[in-house]
Structure formats: structure tokens, C-alpha cells
Amino acid sequence: MNDLYTIPNVISISRLALALPTIWLILRGDAPSMLFAVILLNYLELTDATDGYIARKWNQVSEIGKLLDPMFDSLCRFTIFATLLAAGVLPLWMLLIFFYRDVSISYYRAFAAQRQVTMSARVSGKVKAVVQGVGVILVCIVLLAEQQHQHPEALSDTLFYGTLIGGNLLLVAFLAAFRIWGPVVATISAVGGGSTLMMILFRVTGWTVPHADWAVWGLLFAVTMVTLWSFVDYTLGFLDVLRKR
């Protein structure tokens, strides 16, 4: 049980805790709510990128951690996609692809383990995770930009810049506390910094995304196709496991 109470595992579990308030924010859909949703989504990506790195760096890799990380990753992402479905943004068929992919791969790995074969992570899974995370953030930024355009009075400059500055300071504090450097910092800086710059651009210029509904649909379609590719890739890998036995 001591392996359960490690910092990487707590970070993994906290992802679902962070996803729950994001449900309420996205369903509210107004500009302040979407602003906070984007900030929380960035932190979800931060925790996803750092838990495994911390486990390896601090020698806290455990068997239960190897189970918790992908489990809470799937639960967290499915929670966000289900929320987008409830908000009328995501079609049902896209959600089903996300669901079938994650559930099937869990069974693939369980079946392979019964045959004393380990199905290791594949490149398509890592690409899928990045595309899903970035795609959802971009969708929420587009929705935020639309809300700002339609109701500019709903989001004051004080709230907007205060939230961005506060959120980024917390992000830096998190990284400094765990002294995480290298590719993790580069990834988080790219996602968090890109999100911040895009939101400031929309805020300062008042620019809106042409055909925002189609832009959102296109982003989600791209995310779905990458997820489907990953599903097929893992299925082919599972078939290779069956052939080898």
C-alpha cells in the first residue's frame, strides 16, 4: 500500500479532481467560465506530462502507478469529452470512438498479461494524448473568443489578465517545486504559452474565428481521427501478440 501514496500517484489522481470543476465551467459556457476552463485544462496537461517524469526522476515508479496513470488519464479525458457532448459541441459518434479505443486497449493489455506478454506504450498513444490535450484546449479557446465577442462586458480586463497571470505563476511554482526541466518544461511552455498568447490576441484585437462552429467541429474531427488511428495501431499490435503466442 505504501506504493499508492507517492507524489506521482497523487498527481495522477488529482487529474480527475481537476476535471470535475471543468465540467461545470464548460457547461456554463460564458466568457469567465471558459477562461477558467482553459486554465484548468492547461493544468490537466501539466499533471499528465509530469507524473511519469517525477516517478522516474525520484525513483518512485511502481506497478500500481503504471495502472493509475493511464486509468486516470482515460477517465479525465473521457470526462472532458463527455462534457463537450453535453454542451452540444461534440457529436456522439466521436465520443464513442474515444470510449471504444480506451476500453479496448485496456482489455488488450489485460489479455496480453494473461499470456505473460507486456503490451508496451506505442508512439500512436503518445501522439494521441498530445493531440487530444491540445485539441480540447484550442476548442475551448475558440469558444472563449466567441463569448468575448458576443458579450465583451462579461469579462473585465482585471479578471482576464489576473486569471492568466495567476494561472501562469502557479504553473511556474509547480515546476519549480518539483524541479522539472528538459522536455517537460518545453512541452508545457509551448502549450501554456501558446494558449496564453492566443487568448491575449483574441482579447486585444477583438478578432473572432471565422465560422467558429466549423472550426470547433474541424478540431474535434482531427482529434477523433488521430484517436481512431491510435485505436487501429494498438489493435494491430494486439494481433501481433496473438500471432506470436
C-alpha positions in Angstrom: 0.0 0.0 0.0 3.0 2.3 0.5 3.4 2.4 -3.3 0.0 4.0 -3.5 0.8 7.1 -1.5 3.6 8.5 -3.7 3.7 12.0 -5.2 3.3 10.8 -8.8 0.2 8.7 -7.9 -1.3 11.7 -6.0 -0.7 13.8 -9.1 -2.4 11.2 -11.3 -5.4 11.0 -9.0 -5.6 14.8 -8.8 -6.2 15.0 -12.6 -9.8 13.7 -12.1 -10.3 16.1 -9.3 -9.3 18.9 -11.6 -11.5 17.7 -14.3 -14.7 17.8 -12.2 -14.9 21.6 -11.8 -14.1 21.9 -15.5 -17.4 20.1 -16.2 -19.3 22.9 -14.5 -17.3 25.7 -16.2 -17.7 24.3 -19.8 -21.4 23.7 -19.3 -21.9 27.3 -18.1 -20.2 28.4 -21.3 -19.9 32.2 -20.5 -16.6 34.0 -21.0 -15.3 34.0 -17.4 -16.2 30.3 -17.1 -14.4 29.4 -20.4 -11.4 31.4 -19.3 -11.1 29.4 -16.1 -11.8 26.2 -18.1 -8.8 26.9 -20.4 -6.6 27.5 -17.3 -7.7 24.2 -15.7 -7.2 22.3 -19.0 -3.6 23.5 -19.2 -3.1 22.2 -15.7 -4.6 18.9 -16.6 -2.0 18.6 -19.4 0.7 19.7 -16.9 -0.1 17.0 -14.5 -0.4 14.4 -17.3 3.1 15.4 -18.6 4.8 15.5 -15.2 3.6 12.5 -13.1 5.6 9.9 -15.0 8.7 12.1 -15.2 8.6 12.7 -11.5 8.2 9.0 -10.8 11.3 8.2 -12.8 13.3 11.1 -11.5 12.5 10.4 -7.9 12.7 6.6 -8.2 9.0 6.2 -7.4 8.0 4.0 -10.3 5.6 1.3 -9.0 3.3 -1.3 -10.5 0.2 0.5 -9.1 1.4 3.7 -10.6 1.7 2.1 -14.0 -2.0 1.2 -13.7 -3.2 4.5 -12.2 -1.6 6.8 -14.7 -3.3 5.5 -17.8 -6.6 4.9 -15.9 -6.9 8.4 -14.6 -5.7 9.8 -17.9 -8.6 8.0 -19.7 -11.1 8.9 -17.0 -10.0 12.6 -17.2 -10.1 12.9 -20.9 -13.4 11.0 -21.2 -14.9 13.3 -18.6 -14.0 16.3 -20.7 -15.2 14.8 -24.0 -18.5 13.8 -22.3 -18.9 17.3 -21.1 -18.4 18.7 -24.6 -21.1 16.2 -25.7 -23.5 17.5 -23.0 -22.6 21.1 -24.1 -23.7 20.3 -27.7 -20.2 20.7 -29.1 -19.1 17.1 -29.6 -21.1 14.6 -31.7 -21.9 11.2 -30.1 -20.1 9.2 -32.7 -16.8 11.0 -31.8 -17.3 10.2 -28.1 -17.9 6.6 -28.9 -14.6 6.3 -30.7 -12.8 7.8 -27.7 -14.6 5.3 -25.4 -14.1 2.2 -27.6 -10.4 3.0 -28.1 -9.6 3.3 -24.4 -11.7 0.4 -23.2 -10.4 -1.9 -26.0 -6.8 -1.2 -25.2 -7.4 -1.9 -21.5 -8.7 -5.3 -22.5 -5.8 -5.9 -25.0 -3.3 -5.3 -22.2 -5.2 -7.4 -19.7 -5.4 -10.3 -22.2 -1.8 -10.0 -23.2 -0.8 -10.0 -19.5 -2.6 -13.3 -19.0 -0.2 -14.7 -21.7 2.8 -13.2 -19.9 3.2 -10.6 -22.6 3.5 -6.9 -21.9 2.0 -4.5 -24.4 4.2 -1.5 -24.2 3.1 2.0 -25.0 3.1 2.8 -28.7 4.1 6.1 -30.4 0.5 6.5 -31.6 -0.7 6.5 -28.0 1.7 9.4 -27.1 0.7 11.3 -30.2 -3.0 10.8 -29.4 -2.5 12.1 -25.9 -0.8 15.3 -27.1 -3.4 15.9 -29.9 -6.3 15.3 -27.6 -5.0 17.7 -24.9 -4.0 20.5 -27.3 -7.2 20.0 -29.4 -9.5 20.4 -26.4 -7.7 23.5 -25.2 -8.0 25.0 -28.7 -11.7 24.2 -28.8 -12.2 26.0 -25.5 -10.2 29.0 -26.7 -12.4 29.3 -29.8 -15.5 29.1 -27.6 -14.0 31.7 -25.3 -13.2 34.0 -28.2 -16.8 33.7 -29.4 -18.2 34.5 -25.9 -15.8 37.5 -25.6 -17.1 38.8 -29.0 -20.8 38.3 -28.2 -20.6 39.6 -24.6 -17.5 41.8 -24.2 -18.8 43.3 -21.0 -18.9 39.9 -19.2 -15.1 39.6 -18.9 -13.3 42.6 -17.4 -9.6 43.2 -18.1 -8.8 42.8 -14.4 -10.4 39.3 -14.3 -8.9 38.3 -17.7 -5.3 39.3 -17.0 -5.4 38.5 -13.3 -6.5 34.9 -14.1 -3.8 34.5 -16.8 -1.0 35.9 -14.6 -2.2 33.9 -11.6 -2.5 30.7 -13.5 0.9 31.0 -15.1 2.5 31.8 -11.7 1.0 28.7 -10.3 2.3 26.7 -13.2 5.9 28.1 -12.7 5.6 27.4 -8.9 4.6 23.8 -9.6 7.5 23.2 -12.0 9.9 24.9 -9.5 8.7 22.9 -6.6 9.5 19.6 -8.4 12.5 21.0 -10.3 11.3 19.6 -13.6 13.4 20.5 -16.5 14.1 19.4 -20.1 11.4 18.2 -22.5 8.6 18.5 -19.9 9.2 22.2 -19.4 9.5 22.7 -23.2 6.2 20.9 -23.8 4.3 22.8 -21.0 5.8 26.1 -22.1 4.6 25.5 -25.7 1.1 24.5 -24.7 0.6 27.0 -21.9 2.5 29.8 -23.6 0.6 29.3 -26.9 -2.7 29.2 -25.1 -1.9 32.5 -23.3 -0.8 34.3 -26.4 -3.9 33.2 -28.3 -6.2 34.3 -25.6 -4.4 37.7 -25.4 -4.6 38.1 -29.1 -8.3 37.5 -29.2 -8.8 39.8 -26.2 -6.7 42.7 -27.5 -7.7 42.6 -31.2 -11.3 41.5 -30.7 -10.8 39.1 -33.6 -13.2 36.2 -33.9 -12.7 32.9 -35.5 -14.5 32.8 -38.9 -17.2 30.1 -38.9 -16.4 29.2 -35.3 -18.8 26.2 -35.3 -17.0 24.7 -38.2 -13.6 25.5 -36.6 -14.6 23.6 -33.5 -16.0 20.7 -35.4 -12.8 20.5 -37.5 -10.6 20.5 -34.5 -12.6 17.7 -32.8 -12.7 15.8 -36.1 -8.9 15.9 -36.3 -8.6 14.8 -32.7 -11.1 11.9 -33.4 -9.2 10.7 -36.5 -5.9 10.7 -34.6 -7.6 8.7 -31.8 -9.0 6.3 -34.4 -5.5 5.8 -35.9 -4.2 5.0 -32.4 -7.0 2.5 -31.9 -6.1 0.8 -35.2 -2.4 0.8 -34.4 -2.9 -0.8 -30.9 -5.3 -3.3 -32.5 -2.6 -4.3 -35.0 -0.1 -4.6 -32.1 -2.5 -6.8 -30.2 -2.9 -9.1 -33.2 0.9 -9.4 -33.4 0.8 -10.5 -29.7 -1.7 -13.2 -30.6 0.3 -14.4 -33.6 3.5 -14.7 -31.5 1.8 -17.0 -29.0 
